[in-house]
Every structure is written in C-alpha cells, then in structure tokens.
C-alpha cells in the first residue's frame, strides 16, 4: 500500500473559515457519479466535516494496527483536515477528494445547533480509482475518529458502517481543556474550559490505530452524554449517473 507522506501540523478546529465554507474537489469530471450519504448514529458525538477520498488500491488513509500518520493525527486530535488534503494533492493514486462544509451532529441534536445529522456528497471515480476512504474526528474525544478505508465502490448501491477508532496519539484524558473547543457547544454542555486545537507533547502516546474503547467518564466526559456503541456512522454509497 502506498503511504501518504507524514507531516506534523496543529490547528484549531474551524479556525480557517475558507476551509469549511466550500468543498474541496480535485480532478472530477465525467464518468460515473456516486452519491455518498453519511449519517451520525451516535447519541452524543458530533463529527467534524469529513474528508472523502476516491483512489485506487495502491493507497489509503489509515490502517488498523498501524501507526497513525501525521495527517490522521491532525484530524483525530484537532479536527484539522488541511494536512491530509495537502498530502492527497501529491498522491498520484488519488483521483478525487471531497471535503465537508459543516459538522455532522447526532440525530437528537443535543446542542440545538443548526447542523444536520446526515450529509451527502457527490464523488466521481475514474479509471482504476474505484475505492472510497472517509475520515472524520469524533469531536468530543482526545484523538478519536471514525472512518472507512479502501472500500470498493458498488455497481449500484452499497451500505457500509463505520466504527470508532483511537489514533492513540494522545492520552484519553476526557478533559475539555485537552479537546477542541466546539465540543461543549455542539453537545449543549457548559464549561469554563476553553479547550485547545493544539497538540500537547505531554500527552503523546505510541500512535497505533486501535478500536476505540469509548468514554469511561473521566474529568469532563460522561458515558451517558458523550458515549456511543459501534457502529458510529452509516454510509450509503449509490451510483446516480453512468
């Protein structure tokens, strides 16, 4: 499998308005089109705007049991899509990527935000780029993310389910002070902690991607509010044009 080059960067979630206002599309013209709908299945975990990648089978964005790339670390810890998008632009095995424009919140919308629990995207595979990968941060975690990697696009329609992963690049303190600031507001929880969009070297872990064990009830997070059971997202992939 081709490995995306690793670069380290930190970022405050939603700090770059231009990154969130418009989808980022690359090399998409003609051929088949697919509608991809992502639905948040959790009771209390909002997702960051996801990145969807169309590619061939010689690349991917993460592997269970392998070291999390710096790009995955940036998303899992800080909700920062920019390093991954930059790396995708230089990956010859990537045909297209699409970036979301807003968080995807739980259906019960506990924070009462204007955001939706589902989001739909259009992708356009070409040639041997017949695979889809998706990644998005679980916002109310230290370094949790949901995603799929190298899923074959269907002839007509396919539904897959994404589970929660732990990038294991940061200790799971479950403390708002160590998490991105949007967590509290998106879930409707008040806190005096401002949060952070920066990586804290004092919390660094070994960085091997594993299934996320969920919320234990640490300093601020509560299992009954921020917890989940897998799967965390439903992903419907449907061909809409030939």
Secondary structure, DSSP 8 states (H G I E B T S, - for coil): ------------TT--HHHHHS----S--SS-EEEEEEEE--SS--B---EEEEE-TT--S--TTSB--HHHHHHHHH---HHHHHHHHT-TTEEEEEE-SS-B--TT-TT--S--SEEEEEE---TT--EEEEEEEBTTSSSEEEEEEEEE--SSEEEEEEEEEE--SB-----GGGS-THHHHHHT---S----SS--GGGB---B-EE-------SS--HHHH---S--EEEEEEEEE-
